[in-house]
Amino acid sequence: MPDIRILTEADLRAAVTLDLAVIDAIDAAFRKLAAGGVAMPPILSMAIPEHNGEVDVKTAHVPGLDGFAIKVSPGFFDNPKIGLPSTSGLMMVLSARTGQVQALLLDNGYLTDIRTAAAGAVAARALARADARQACILGAGCQARLQLAALCLVRPIEAATVWARDQERAQSMATEMTTTLGLPVTAVTDPIAAVASADIIVTTTPATSPILQADWLRAGQHVTAMGSDQHGKSEIDPAALTRAVYVPDRLSQTRELGELRAAIAAGVVPADRDFPELGAVLSGAAPGRRSAQEITLADLTGTGVQDTAIATLALARAGTAGTVIST
């Protein structure tokens, strides 16, 4: 039996950081998904409502890669109340040739956090105006911080605002990110004003009802919605999809899990309407933003191809780190 490499969260944090190479790897994964040949089954998703929790299982096989990842991703959103992070989990990497386990990545959700932020950057790089300088982040958790940091890698962000239902958490994020990024990040109590002044808006919450209204948006803005990754979640007013150039990460998923699901349920968008996916926009097979005045909206539900991409990159960067066990 082959050896299995075990990498801890510490090993993976040392090997993988949010940088342009990671963003480019996720960009390439979306392009491969659009090109065809990728095997990516629907998400296995299980809700645990009595504990405000959920578990998602995602995977994808990308032809040409030696391995593929199976990711188990729990999200328990009351955990911060007891001093635990909201997300955790692990990835298993198996040989695409033999199916044998090659590695266990005990990342506690770290790689998911990084690849999700990278996807936000990919979407903004493809759809936001090149001169976008003001960001607005709705939410103040780990992903809110990473999304802002990722934006700064692909657009000339000069200032940002952050809004959250918990104003104390918003202020904490603003203080931290001002220091980390070296640009003014301000906590605000009025989300309408914050959205109105932004070039890019990112929603990063587990909300089940809209926190961003369609009539708050103005010409030229880009919205990345990344919180609606489970049935019943919704961050965006469905009417926003009628005002924007809508781009899903995976259309079949967003019809079931994303902001498109809510718009279909509200009767705003026909259930069978077709939309070009992000990978098609990246590869030039479909248009994205066609003018500086358009509003663009990326609906990111998270795809298995992102997990295989980040796991492959992590193993390559980790080198000989971790522990090897013989089975």
N, C-alpha and C positions, 0 to 999 in steps of 0.2 A: 504494500500500500504506500502511496506517496506521502511525503512529509507535508504537514500543514503549518503555515506560518500564522501566528497570532499576534496581532498588533493592537495595542491598547490605545485609548484616547490620547494619552500623552505622546505615544509614538506618532500617531496620525497628526496631532497638532504640530509636532516638530517638522513633519514632512510636508504638510499641505497648509498653505495660507491663502487668503483671498487675494489673488493677483491676476494679472492679465492672461497668464498662461492657463489658469483655471477657467477664466471666462471664455477663452478661445476653445478650450476642450469641450465646454458645454455648447458653444456655438456650433462646433463641428458635429456634435451628437445630434442636434436638431436638424442639421443639414442631411445627415445620414438617414434620419427618420423620414425626412421628406423624399429622399431619393428612392426609398423602397428597399425591401429585403430585410429590414429589421423585424425581428419577432418580438412583439411587446403585447402581452395579454392585458386584459382589463385589470384594474386595481382590485385586489381583494381587500375589502374595507369592512371593519367591524366597529360599531359604536358601543360604548359602555356608559350609557347616560347617567346611571346612578352615581358615577364618580366623575362626571364631566370628562370622560375619556374616549379615546378612539385608537384603533390600531390599523395601519395600512401596510400591505405587502405589495411591493413593486419589483419588477424585474424586466430585463430585455436582453436579447442576444443580438449583437451587432456583428454581421459577417466581417471576417478579417481580424477580429480580436480573439486572442487565445482563450479568454475567460469571459464569464458573465456574472453579474451580481444579482443576488436576491436580497432585498432590503426589508427588514421588519422595523416599522417606525411607529412607536406609540406616542400619542400626545394626550397628556392628562393636565387640563388647564387650570385645575385648582391646586396643583402641586406647589406653586410659589407660596401659597398660604402656609405650607408646612416645611418650607425651606428647601424644596426640591425643584429642579428645572422642569419645565412643561414638557419637554421632549427628551427622548432617549432612544435606545434601539441599537441595532447592529447590522452589518452587511456580511453576507457569505459570498465568497468568490469561488466559482466552480470552473473546471476546465470545460471549454466548449467542445473539446474533442472526445473526452472520456466521461465527463460528468463528475469526476472526482473532486472533492473539496480541496482547494488550493490554499485558501486563507480565510481567517475569521477577523473581521475588522470591528473591534469592540469600541466603536466611536461614540456611543451614547448620543447619537444624533448629530455629532459635529459635522460629518461629511454631508449629511442632508442639509444642514444649515448653510454650509459653504456652497453647495451646488445650487441651492434655491436662490441665494443671493446672486450667484453668477448668472443664473437664468434671468433675473431681474435686470442685470447689466446688459445681457444679450438683447433683451427686449428693448431697453432704452436706447442702446446703440443702433438698433435697426429702425426704431419708430419715433424717438424723440427728436426734436429739432437739434441740429448740430450746435446751435448757440444757446441751448438750455442752460441757465445759470442758477435758477432758484428751485429748490426742492421742497416738497411738503410730504412728511411721513405721517400717516395716520396709524397709530400704534406706537408702543414704546418698549417692546420686548427685545429679545435677542435678534430676531429677524429684522426688526425695524432698524437696529444699529447696523447690521450687515448690509441691508439694502442701501442705506445711505452711503456707507463706505464704498460699496460696489459702484454706485452712480458716479462717485467722484473719480473712478478709474476710467470712465468712458465719456463723461461730459464735463465741461468746465464749470462745475458747481462752485458758486461763490458764497452762498448762504442757504440755510435751510430752517424750516420750522417743523415742530413736532407737536402733534395733538394726541391725547389719549384720554379715555374716560377717567383714569386715575391721574390727576394733575401732578401729584408728587412723583410718579414714575416718569411722566413726561419731562419734568424739570431735571430729574436725575440723568435721563438720557441726554438732554440738551447740554448739561454741564460736562458730561463725559465726552460727548462727541465733539464739542467745541475744542477740547484739549487734544483729543485723538486726531482730528482731521485738520486742526489749525484754521478753522473757518467758523463764523458765527452761526450757532445753532440755537434757536430760541423756542422755548416752550410757550404754547399759546392756548388760550381758553376758547377762542372762537374759530372753529374749523372752517367756517365759510370764508372768512377773511384770509386764512392761511392758504386755502385752496385757490382763491381768486388771484393771489400774488405769485403762484407757483407756475413754473414751466413743466415740471414733472411731479406727479402725485403718485405715491405708493401706498397701498392699503395692506396692512400686515397684521390683521386681527382675526380671531375666531368668531367674528360677529355672525349672528343669525338673522339680522335685519340690517338694511343699508345704513352705512355711516357716511357715505358720499352720495349726495343728491345730484341728479342730472343738471338741474338749473344752476348749480354752483360752477359748472365748467365753462370755460371761455375758449375762444378760437386759439389754436396753436398748441394746446396742452397735450401732454401724454400722460396716460394713467396706466400703472401696472397694478393689477389686482392679484394678490397671491395667497389670500387667506382662505378662499372658498375651495377647499380640497376634500370636502365631505358633504354628503347629502344633508340639506337643511341649512348649510352655511350660506351667507350672502352679505357682501360688503358694499355692493354698488346698486344704486337705484336702477331697476331694469330699463327705465327710459333712457339712460345714458347710452345704451347700446344702439339706440336709433340716432344718436347724435354723433357717434364716433365710428372711425374705421376700426372694426373689431377683429382682433387676431388671437386665436386660441393656441395654446401649446399643442393640444391634441383635441380635435373637434369632438370625437366620440366621448372623450372624458368630460369636456366642458358642458356637453349636453346633459350629462348625468350628475356632475359634481360642481361645476363652476358657476360663474355669473351668468353664463348662457342658460343654464338650467333654470335659474330664477326668472330670467326674461321670457323663456318659453312658458313657464308656469303662469306668468302674469299675462300671457297673451300678447306680449309686445313683439315677439319674434316668432315666426313660424317654426315648428319643430324640425322641419326638413330643410330649412335654409342652409345653404352651403357657405362656409367661410374658409379662405385660405389659411393654412396653419403657419406658425412662426417659421418653421423650417423652410417652407416654400418662399416666404418673404426673404429670408436670409440668402437663399440660393438664387434669387432673382426670378423664380418661376411665377411669382405673384407680386403685385405692387403692395407696398406698405403705405408710408406717408407720401402723398403726391403733391402737397403744397404746405407752405408754412402756416396756413390758416386751419388746416384740418385738425380735428381732435382724434387721437389714436388711443386705443385701449387694448392692452395685452392681458389675457385671462390665463394665468399660470396655475395649473392644478398639480403640477409635478409629474414627471414621467419616469418610467423605469430606465429609459435610455440615458437619462442624466445620472442615475445611480451607477449603471455599468461604466459610464465615462469617468465619473469621479473615483470609483473604486480602482479602475485600471490605472489612472493617474497616480493615486495614492500608493499603490503597490510599487509602481515604477520609481517614485520619489523616495519611498521608504528604504529602498536598497536592502541592506542586511539587518535592518532594525527589527525588533520584536523577538519573539520566542518561536523556535521551531520544535514541533512535537512529531514523533513518529507514531503512526497508527497501526 
